[in-house]
Amino acid sequence: MNSKYIRPKFKRKIKIVGPCLFLVGPIGNFFSRLSNYFEKNNVKTYKINFPLYEYGFSKKSKIKYSNDISEFKEFLEETIIKKKIKHIFMYGNVLIPHKQALTLCAELDRKGYLVNSHIFELGYLRPNFVTLEDKGVNYTSSFIINRDFYEKQSSYESFPVPIKQRFRIRKIWKLISFVNHCFKNYKIVEFEHKLQPKPIYLWFQLKGFFLKFFYKIFEKKLKINSFSTGAFFLVILQVETDSQILKGSKFENNNEFIYKVIKNFSDAKLKNTKLVFKHHPRDRGYNNYLKFIKNVSREFNISDKVSYIHDFPLSKIFRNNFCKGTVLINSTVGYQSLFHSVPIKALGISPYNIEGLAHQENLVSFFKHPKKVEKLLFNKFYKYILENSQINGNFDGYFPFESVFIFPE
């Protein structure tokens, strides 16, 4: 399908009808920018100030909270009533205060008091989009709907071309905030998470920066062998502490996922076909699975068929005719794979894990006979997801506030 130079349109405009409350935002100053934009449009805004400090908010907007997080829900309800809050904004829905806020919004709604919840997340359609949903994201997304729903939607005549962003000066606020948070001992999440970093994470981040260049040099021959010498399946690893694994799948960690994939690949008994694991770029410096992958591959006598790589352009992989399919849990890579009509097998909860998009039989059968992607169905699915949840912008770059939010006259 040919692409004309048209911009993606986020059609689900958010009407701001009263005071707004901000909980924990993405690391950086995006939420303060959004707050300032609302204030300029005569909307009162407030920010819950947890010990994990966020920069850029005015003094009059800050509401301090440093008590035990288990008591936050009661405090939040009092704040909502007192300040007449109509909108709550948060980044992701896995943090303890965010889960409490979503539960509270549902309870208040049943009592006749409507508070609109808005959840930001990294874009499902990487790298040029930001996600915005109401009740849940990722494995709790409102877009986890059956095939029939998407079949009834309209399709694109040609796919839109997003605005791309390169250098973003506001990234400096991510660094400042990240360092600040590393030295704050205040629990806001039940498991390890980069929104609640530890001092050791600073070393992991620095290590990951240098490893990017190391792998680019020392994995060059490995990548050529993986992608240029015959058929292969691509396996996408999640960040080890990602809630997509912990909450959105049956796996407890990447090792369990890796073991299952290698075992099932061995059971498929394919000839002249390789299995290529790709490390998550945001987990570089934190974890390395080379030793484990080698050990499991030896256990099933397929060491010569399995490889493990780091950074490599996904578009090049998916345009490669040797690529026979993608195995993942619930990664945004699934959308990219489908966009290029490369078959996928999703082993976690995800919007695209439906008949016609993702292979619905077991993993062994996927390796043997991967089901083709129904292009028209994906077109409709992609259009609906984009127009109802994807904003062509960036948390620390350009963001089209005026195209997303509207205000009563």
N, C-alpha and C positions, 0 to 999 in steps of 0.2 A: 504494500500500500504506500503510495507516494505521500510525502509530507510537505505541506505548504507551510510558509512562514507565518503561522498564526499562533497567538499566545493562549496558554491554558486559562480557562475561566473557572473561578471558584464561584458557583452560583448560589450556594446556601449562605446568603447574607445574615450576619448576626446583628439583630436589633438590640441595642443597649437601652434598657427601659428604666434604669435606676442605678443606685450606688453599686460599685464593684469592689470585690474583695480578692486580693491576690494571696495565694499560699506560696509554696516553693516553686520557683521557676527554673528554667534551664540555667546552668552555670554561666554567668555573664550578666549583662544588664538588659536583657530583652524585656523582662516584665516591667522594669522601671520606664523603659521607652514606651511600652504600651500604656502604662498608667499615665504618663505625661500626655500622651495623645488623647486619652479620654478626658483628662482635666481640661485640655485646650478646647474640647467640645462640650464643656460645661457638665461633665459627669464626675460626681464625687467618687474618689477612690481611696481604698485603705489597703495596707500591707501588714499581714501578720509577720512580725519580726521574730523568727526563731533565732537561737544562738548561731546558726549557720547564716552569717550575714550576707545580705544582697544589697548591692550598691545602686544609688541613683534615685531613691525615693525621698520625697520631701518629709520633713520632721512631722508635719501635721497629719500625714497619711499613715504613720507607723503605729502599730499596736503590738506591744511587746508580749511575748509568751515564752517562758523558759521553764515552766513546771514540767512534771512528768508527762510524757506524750500520751499516756493512757488516759489522762484527764482532759485532753484537748477537746474532745467532742462537746462536752458540756460548756466549756469556754466559748467554743465556736458558735454554738446555738445562741448563747447570750449576746455575742457580738453581732450575729445576723439580725436578731430582733432589735437590738439597741440602735444599730446603724442603718436599719431598714435595707439590708443588702438584697439585691436582686440578681446578681451574677457573681459566681465564684470561678476564678481561673487557677489552674494548676498545671504542672508539667508531669505527665505520666500519672498512672493510677496505682502504683505499687507502694508509694510511701505511706506510712501509717497515718499521718494527718489527712492525706488525700483519700484514703479508703474510708476514714471516719467521716470526711466531708461528703462523700458521695452517698454514704448510708444515711447521713443526716438530711441531705437534700430530698431523698426518697421519703423519709419519714415526715418531713415538713410538707411535702407535696400531698401526702395522704391526709394531712390535717387542713389542707386548703391554702397553705402558704407556699407559693412557687418561688424557688430559687434556681436559676439556670446554672448548670455546671458546664464548664468548658475545659476540655483536656487537650493541651498541646503535647505533641510528641515529634520525634524526628520523622521526616517524610517517609511514607510508604514507598513513594516513587523517588528514589535517590538519584542524583544528589541535589537536585534543585528545588526541593519542595519541603514544606513543613506540614505536619498533620494537625488537624483540629477536629475533634469529635466531642460529643456531649456526655455520654454515659460510660464509655469505656474505649480502650485502644488495644491494638494488637490482638491477643487471644481473647479479649472481652469486647472486641469491636462490634459496633452495631451493623457492620457490613458482613458479618458471618450469617449469610442468608442462603437459601437453597437456590439451585440452578434455575428453577422456574422464574424466580423474581428477576434475575439478570437477563434471561431470555426476552423478557417483556420490555426491556429498556431500549433506548435509541442507540445508534452507533455513530462513530465518526466517519466522515467521508475521507478525512486524512487526519493523522495524529498531530496535535499541536506541538510547537517547539518552545520549550521553556527558556526564560532568561537565565543565563549562566553567570555565576559569580566566581571570581578568582580570589584576589587578595582582599582580606577583610580586616581593617584596622581595629574594629571592636573586639577582635579575638583577644586583645590584651586584657580585657575585663574577665575573660574566661580563666586566664592564668592567675590573675589577682584573686579572684573568687576561689579558685581551686586551692591555692596555697592557704588562703584564710581558713577554708573548711577543713583542710587536713589537720589543723591543730585545734579543732573544736570537738570535744567529746560529748556529743548530744545525739541520742538515738532517735532517728526518724524513719528507719527502715528495719525490717526483721532479718535481712540477710545483707551480705556485702554488696555495696552499690556505690557507683562513682558520684552520686549526689551526696554521699556521706563518706568522703575519702579519708584515708589514713595517711600519716606521714610517709610510710613506705611507698605509697602510690606516686609520690614525687620522683622517687628513684625509678619506678616502673615506667613512668612517662618519659623520663630522660633516656632510659635504656631503650625504650621502644622507638624513640626518635632516631637513635644511631643504628639500631637494628634494621630500620627501613633501608638504609644505604648498604648495610652489610649484606642483606638478603638480595638486594638488587644485583650485586656483583657476584656473590657466591652461589646463587641459585639459577644463574643464567642458563647453564647447560642443562640443569634439571628441568627447567621450564620448557626448553626446546624439546627435550626428550618426552616430556609429558604431553605436550600439545601438538607436536609435529610428526609423530611417528606411528600414528594409528588411532583407532577409536578409543574414546575414554568417557567416563562418567565423572562429573564434577560433584564433590561433596562439600557443602558449606557448613563451617563450624560457627556456632554462636559465641558471644562473649561468655566466659565460664559462669559468671554470676547473673546472667540475663534471666529475667523472669519468664522469658519465652521457654526456657528449659525447665526452670524450677516450678512454674505454675501452669504453663501452657503445653506441657508434654508429659509423657510417662517416664521420662528420663530424669535422673537426679543430677547428672553432669554430662560433660562432653565425652568422657571416657565410655560411659554406657552407650551413648549414641555411636561412637566410633566402633566399638566392639560389634554392635548389631550390624552396622553397615558392612564391615569387613566380612563378618560371618556369612551374611546373606549374599554378598558378592561372590564369595567362595562357593556357596551352595548353587549359585546360578551356573557355575562351570563354563564361563565364557572363554572363547579363544580369541587371542589377538585384541584384547580389550583391557584398558587400564582403569584404575580408580585413583582419582586425584583429589586429595583433601586440600581445601584452602582455608588458611587461618583467618580469623576475623581481624581486620586492621586495628580496631580499637582494643583488642586483647593482646596486641604485640607488646612485648616487654613484661607482660603479666604472667603469661603461660606459654608453654611449649609442649607439643604433643608428639614430637618426633620419636622419642624412645618408646612410648606406648604404642604408637602406630606400627613401628618396626616389630615390636614383640608380638602383637596380635597378628600381623601379617605372616610372621614366621610360624605361629601356632597353626595357621590354616594353609601353610605352604604356598603362599602367593606373594612373597616378598618382592619378586620381580615385576609384579603387576600394580603395586601400590606406591604412590608418592605423596609428598606433603610439601606444599609451597606456601609462600606468604604473598605479599602484594603483587597483583597483576590485574590489568584492566579487564573487567568482566565483559565489556562489549566485544573485546577481541576474542575472548573465549567463546561467547555465544554465537559469534559470526563464523566460528571455525567449524567446518563441515564434519570434523572428527568428533565433535561434541554430541554425544548421544542422549544426554539427559542430566538433570540436576537433582541431587538428594539433599534435603534440608529439613529443619524442624519448622520454624516459622520465621524466615528471614525475608527482609525486603528484596533480597536477591531473587526470590520467587517471582516477583513482578517483572524484573528484568529478564529472567529466563523466559517467561511467558511472552513478553514483548517480542522476543526474537524467535518465538515458536519452538523453543527447546523444551521438551517434555520435563515435567517435574514430579517428584514423589515427596509429599510433605508428611513428616512424621509427628507433627504437632497441630495445634488448633490454629487455623488461619482462614481468612476470608476466601482465599483462592483454592482451598482444599475441597473442591466440588467436582462432580462428574463433568467432564468436558474440558476442564482446565488441568486438574491434577490427577495423576494415576490413582485409582481407587482400590486396586487389588494390592496384594502384599508386595514387599520390596523385592523378593526374588523374581516375581513375575515382571516387575518393572525393569529389572536388569535384563531379563530375557526379551521382553516385548513392551517397551515403553509406549503408553497410549499417546497418540498425537494430540497436540493442542488444537482445539476448535477455534479458529481465528476469529470468526464473527462473534462467538460468545465472549472471547477475551476482549474484543473491541468494545462490546457493550459493558462488560465488567469494568474495564479500564476507564471508560468515559464516566461511568457512574461514580466510581471511587474518586477520580480526579475532581469532578465537579462538586462533590459533596463533602470532601475531606482534605483535599490537597491544595495548599496555597503556594504559588510559585514565589518563594522568597527564602530567607535564611534568618536564623535567630540572631546572628551577629553581623549581618549584612543588610542588604535591601529587604524590606518587608512592606507589602502594599496595604498598610492599615486602612486607607481610605476605600479600598476595594473589598474589604472583608466586613467592616463594621459600619452600621448605619445608626442614625440617631433620630428620635422623634422630633418633628418640627415644633 
